[in-house]
Amino acid sequence: MEQKTRRWILISGALATATIIGVAGALLWTPDPVISETKTPQQQATERPANRPAEVAQSFVNALFSVDGTAAANMTDASEAATTAIRATKSGMGSSAYQARLATTAPPAADATTAEVAASVTWTMPNSKTLNYDIKIPLQKTADRWTIHWTPAIIHPQLTDDASLTYRTALADGALLGRDGKPLVAGSIPDGIYKAVTGQVGDVKGTDGWEVGITTGNAFTPLDGKKPESGEKITVTIDPTRQAAAQAAVDALPQGAAIVAIEANTSEILAVAQNKTLSGTNPFVGRYAPGSTMKIVTAAAAMNAGLVQPNSTVACPQTATIGTRTVNNAGFGQPSIAFHSAFAISCNTTFADLGSKLPPNALPDMAKRFGLGADWTIQGADTNTGKVPPATGDQQVENSFGQGNVVASPFGMALVAATVASGKTPTPTLMRGKPSTPNDVASAPPANVLPALRTMMREVVTSGTAKQLAGIPNLAGKTGTAEAGGGSAHGWFVGYQGNVAFAVFVENAGSSQSALTATAAFLKG
């Protein structure tokens, strides 16, 4: 028997046949021996009259999910309802392939007016999984012609009116998210951070699952499926609003510039920005002389050692020789002044004198307690906070006001500001759920020095070297101008407003003026 021309198999008067149809409308094969295989199910249904229940049932399943379902619906006694149900399931099952294999069926009695044909259904879904079940196709005879008696159970035994079969992907819930809870996309954070984070965490999504079931309105009753394998939900801590403000602030400057902002109470990194002029490095690792911003650390060490308190009277000469080092102020001097005022106006000679009286390890030890010179392994970022070596003599004098061999990154100085604000040992974090690993970290600063530091840093803004920022509420900080060699100088402003701590660095700015300008732009956003 030639398979291409003979597909009906008669066994003792009974019929056994099958059909496979893609829901998209592709008829994969047909059991009809009379009509050309190239003709559609609609043409087959109209050109060849089916006059036995099994033949009608076979023509019906052939046409059931091909094209728009109209041909199959027209073989029923309720074509409108059938069309709606067929189209709904065709849409719900997407590109799944439908196969119905009719059971062998004995011809009904000559006077029978009803009949039933059993069939086994297999849906092959897009993931190659199958849904298998049995159905019964009811028929009725009117005027010597058999038609399908419509019921949604022909599609699936549990189907009711206004319901349909649905296949859908069960999405894994892992994701890399921004601070706003939305999926993180390229361009939403600095490109270098985005590449570092995505390269380090890899695929966090997990494995999607799937499910097939019955949809009724908004309700879904699963019949089969596999639950997704959950991935990780990782939130990158960069704040889009803060990041945009920081980037705009540095982009407005002609010199190389950077801003790092940190949430003080959590140490989460909120913003890391640099402009194109600052090339060959980044704010996490680029190290520079911190200038007078180092006086935050020196003040804490001096107060902790009992050398001075905020209201102590200290000398602030315009020029002083300490050891063999001649130290100058920027065109000012006072024979005596309160220590808190010397801090506010950034008196180099005061701090050089205090620094010379400290033990060799006092500055490096105190600096590390503020995060400067400390080291962490931070998921998503390579960092270097800076270095404050032990020193004596002229070296220690210079280190005390941020020159000498002291270096700090904008990231390191942002940690100093965050520690003043929070009073806690910082634990810098770029990805929630991926805490940093401390490698060389000290305990928090002495609690007795923090209130004084906060008050003095506030005075810098209200009446000191940063008084041009006095209109910004609750701002505290410290300016810095650091000699960079060749007659140039870098500008700094390190501070905090509320819970946002930050460091602003401007390369070869000549003074802290540009850093103050960028600070105002950043905070006013």
N, C-alpha and C positions, 0 to 999 in steps of 0.2 A: 504494500500500500504506500503510495507516494505521499510523504508527509506534507509537501507544499500544497497538494490539491485535495487531500482527504483528511479532515481533522475531527469529524463526527465519528464517534465510536459507539456502535449499537451492540449491546450485550443482552441477549434474551429480551429484546424490546425495551431495555432500560438505556438511559443516556448518562454518560460521564464526560464532563468537559470543564474547562477553566478559562479564565481571562485575566490578563495582567494589564493594567492601565496606569499610566502616570497621571497624577492629579493635574499636572500641567496640560494634559489633553493628549498625550502620546499613547496611541493604541499599540501595545507591544506585540500582541498577536491575537488572532480571532479564530474561533472554532468554526466559522461559517464555510461550508464546502461549496456553496452555490455562487456566492457573490465574490467578485474579485477582491483580493486582499488589499488592494490599493484604495478601496472605497471606505468612506468614513462610516462610523457607527450610525449617523443620521441617515445616510444613503441606504445602508443595510436595513435599517428599521423601516424605511418607506418602500423600498423596492421589493422586498421579499416578505410576504405575509406570514406571520408566525401563528400557527393554529394549534399548537400543543403547549401545555404549561411549561415544560422544560425549555422549549424553544423560545417562548416569550421571556422566560426568566433569563435565559442566556443572552438574548438581545438586550435586555434591560441592563444587566451588569456590564455588558460590553460598552454601553453608552453612558453608564452612570456618572463617571467623573471625567468624561472627555469634553473638551470645549467648555460650554457653559451649563451643561446638564439639562438643557431644554429637551433634547431628544429622549432622554430617559424619562423625564418628567411627563412627557406627552404619552408615554405608554401606561400611565397610571390613571386612576379614577379621580385624582385630585392634583392636577398638574401644577396649579399655582403654589400650593403648599409644598409639593415635592420640589419644585424649582428653588424655592427659598431655602429649604433644608439642604438640598444638594450643594447649592452654591456656598452656603455658610460653611459646610464641612470642607469643601474644596479649598476655600480660602484659609480655613483654620489649619489644614494639614499641609499647606504650602507645597513644597516639591516632593512630598512623600508619594510613593508609588502604591497603587491599589491593585490587589489581586483577589478575585473571587473564584473559588473552585466549587462547581455544583456537584452535589452528591448524585449517585444513581437514583433515578426516579421512575417508578412504574407509571405507565399511562393511567389517567383516571378513568373511572367508569364512563360509559358513553353518555349517561344521563347526569353526570356530576356537574354542579355549577360552581364549586369551589375546589381549590387545590392548593398545595403548599410544596415549595421546592426548598430543600435545605442546601446551605452552602457554607464553605469555610472561607473566611476572609483573612487576608494577610496584608497589612500595611508595612511597607519598607520605608523607614523614615530617613531623613537626610544624613543621619549619623550611622546608617546601615542597621540599626536596631529594628526589630519587628514587633508589631502588635498583632496578635492572632486571636480570633474569636469566631464563633459560629452564628449564623443568622438563619431565619426562615423567611422566605419570600412568599407572601400570600397572593393568590390570584382568584379572580372570579370570572365567570363566563356569562356573557350577555349577548344574545342573538348570535350564538354559535362562534363567538370570538372571545378569546381569553385576554384579560388585561390585568395589570398589577394593581392589587388593592393597596393603596399607599398607607404606610405607617412609618414614622421615623425609625422604628426598630429595624427596618431594612438596612439602614446605615450602621447602626449598632444596637444591640438588644436593650441597652439602658438609655437610649436616646429618647427624649420626649419632644413635644412641640417647642419651638423656639430655642432649641439646644443644638449644639454642633460638636463634632470632634475637633480637637485642637492639639497640635504639636508645637512645643515651644522650648526654647533653650532656657535652662535655669542658670542664671549668671552667677559665677563665683563673686564673692563680695570683696575680694582683695583689691586694693587700689592705692596709688600714690596720690595723696591729696594735698592741696594747698591749705593754708591756715584758715581760709574761708569755707573749708569743707568741700570744695569743688575739685574735680580731677585736675591734677597738676599737668600743665602743658608747657611746651617749650615757649619761651618768651615771657612767661609770667614771673619768672625769677631770673637772676643773672645767668647767662648761658654757661659759665664755668661751673656754677653750683649745680645747675640742672644736669649737666653731663656727669659731674662727680656723683651726684645722688643716684641718678638712674643707673649709672655704671656700677655702683656699689651694691644697690639693693636688688638689681636684676628684675626678674619677673615676680611681682608680688600678687598677681591677680588670682592665682590658684587655677583650678580646672573646672570649666563649666560643666554643669550637669544637663539633664534634659527631662522632659515630662510630656506625656500624652494623656489626654483626658477629655472630659465633657465640660464644655463651657455653656453656662446658662446665665444670660445677663452678665453680671460682674462676678458670678460665682464660678469656681473651677473645681471639678472633682477629678482627681488624678486616677488614672487606670494603671499606669506603669511609668517608670522613669528611674533616674539615678540622681541623687542629690549632688550638688556641686561640692567640690573639695575646696574648703575655704582657704584663701590666701591671707596675706597680711594687709592691714589698713595702716599705712604710714603717713603721718602728717608732717610735711616740711614746714618749719616754723616761720619762714619768711612771711612778713605781713605785706600784702600787695600795696596797701596805701602808704605805709612807711617806706617801703622800697621805692615806690614811684617818687615820693617827696625827696628822699636821699639822692636818687639819681638825678633829678632835676636840679637839685642844689649844687652838686659837683659839676654837672654839665654846664652850668652857668659861669664857671670859672675858667680863665685861660690857662692857669697853671695846673699841673697834675694834682688831683685831689681825691680824697676817699672819705667815706663815712661808714662807720659800723654802729649799729644800734642793737641793744640787748634789753630784754624784759628783765628788770632788776630782780624781782622776787622768784623767777623761775630760771633765769639765765638762758632763756630761749633767744636765739638769734633772730632779730626782727628785720634787719636790713644790712646789706653789704653792697656798697656802691663805690664805683670809681669811674673817673672819666677817661677818655681815650688818651689824654696827654700823659697820664700816669701809666706808663707802659713797662713791661718786663717784670712785673710783680703783681701782687694783689693785696688787699687790706688784711688778709688773714696772716700773711707771712712777711710782708715788707717791713723792715725794721729801720727805725730812724732815731736820732737823738730826741728824747721827749721834751727837752727844754724845761720850762718852769712847771709843766704839768707834773713833773717828778716831785715837786714840793708837797704834793698830797702825801706821798710816802714818807718824805723827810719829816714833815710836820708830825705825822703819826709816830714815827720812831723817836723823835725828840720829846714829844709829850709822854710817850710810854716810858722813856728813860728818865723822866722827871727833870729834864733840862729846862722845860718851859711849859707854860699853860696859856690858854688864849689871852688872858688879861695881863700876862707878864710883860714887863717893860724890857724892850730889846733895842739894841743899836741898829741903825740902818744908814750907815754912811754911804755917800755916793760912790766912794772907792775905798777898798780895804785890801791890805796885803795879809793873807792868811797862809802861814807856812811860807813858801816861796811863790805862791800864786797870787797875782793881783786880780781882784774881782771888782767889776763895775756894775752899777745900776744904769738904767736907761735914762740918764740925765736928771736923776733926782736923788735926794738923800735927806735923812732926818737924824738928828743926834740921838733921839729916843722916840720910841713908838710902841704901842701895844702889839703883841705878837699877832693877834688876829688881823690888825691893820697891815702889818708887814706882809702877811699872806695875801691880803686883798690887793695890795698894790704891787705884789711880786718883787719883794726886796731880795736881790741876789746876795748881798753882803750879809744879811741876817742869816740866811739859810746856809751859806758857805761856812759861817762861824759855827753854827749849830752842828753841821755835818762833820766838821773837824773834830768835834768832841765825842762823836759816837764810836762805839767799838767797830772793828773792821767788818763784822757780819751783820751789823744792825740794819743797814739799808737793804741788802739782799734778802735777809730774813723777813723784814716787814713788807718788802715789795711782793714776795711770794704769797704772803697772807692776803694780799689784795688781788692776786691772780697774775701779777707781772713777774715773769720768769718761771711761772708754774707751767706744767705740761699735761695735756690730756690727749687721748686718742678720741677724736670726735668723728662719729659716723657721718660721712658725706663731705668732710672738709679736712684738708691738711692745714695745720695752724702752727704758729710760732708766736708766743706772746711777747718775747723779748728776753733781755738778759741784764741783770744787775750783779756784776761780780763783786766779791769782797774786795775792799780797798783800804789803803791808808794814805796819809800824807796828802799831797796835791791831788792825787787821783780821787780820793774820797771827797775832798773839797769840791771838785768839779762835778762829781756824781751827784752831790747833794742838791744841785739845782739843774740836773738833767743834761749835763754835758759830759765830759770825760769819756768813759767807755760804756756808759749806760745806753742801751737801745731798747726801743719798744715798737711794737706794731700797732696800728689803729685798733685791731682786735684786742690786743693786750691792754691798751689804755681804756677801751670801752668796759673791759672787765673791772678795772680799777674803779671806774665810776659806778658800775653796778654794785660792787662790793660796799662802797660808801653808802649807797642808797639802801641796800638790803641788810647789811651787817652780817651776811652769811658768806661762807666759802662758795664761790661760784662753781656751777657745774654746767658749763656751756653745752647747749644742745641745738642741733640743727634739724633732727628728726625725732619726733615724739615716739616713744617706744624703743628708741635706740640711744640709751643714755651714754654719755661720754665715759671713758675709762680713765680714772686719774692715774698718772704715771709719776709725777713729782709735784705734789700739791701740799700746801700747808693748811693749818687750821685758820679759822676766821680771825680777822683783826681783833685786838683787845677792845672789849665793849666800851671801856672808859674813854677811848679817843674818838669814837664815832660821832657822838652828838656835837663835839667841838668842831670836827671836820665839816659836818653838814652846815653848821652855822657859818663857818668861815667861807665855805664855798658859796653860800648864798650871798655873803657880803661882797664877794668878787663881782657878782652880777649887779647888786643894788648900788654899790659905790666904789667898786674897784676897777680892775683892768677890763672888765666886760660890761661896764655900766651902760653901754649902748644897747644891751639886751634887757635892761631893767623893766621894760614894758611887758616882757613875757612872764606870765605868772608862774610861780613855784619853780623857777629855774635856778639851779645852783651849778657851779662849775669852776674850772681853773683854766686860764689862758697859758700859752707857752710859745716862746720864740726860741728856736734851737739853731745854733750856728751849724752850718752844713759844709763849711770849707769853701775856699774860693771867694769868700766875701758874701756868700748867699746865706739865707736862713729860712728854715721851715716854720710854718705857723700851725698852732694847735688850739683847739678848745675841747676840753673834756668835761662832761657834766651829766646831769640828769634832770628830767622834769617829770615829777610824779614817779611812775613806775618804768619810765623809758630812760635808760642810760645810754650814753653814746660817746663816741670820739670822732672829732672832725680833724682831718690832717690836710694841709695844703703845702705842696712841695715848692721850695724856693720862693716863698711868698714875701720874704723880707720882714714880716711881722705876723702877729696873730689876727690882724684886721680881716684878711680874707676868710679865715676860719670862722670868725664871728659873723661875717656876712652869710656864709654858707649855713651856719647854725640857725640863724633867723629864718632863712628860706626853708630849711628842713622842718623846723618845728611849726612854722606857720602853714606848711604844706601847700 
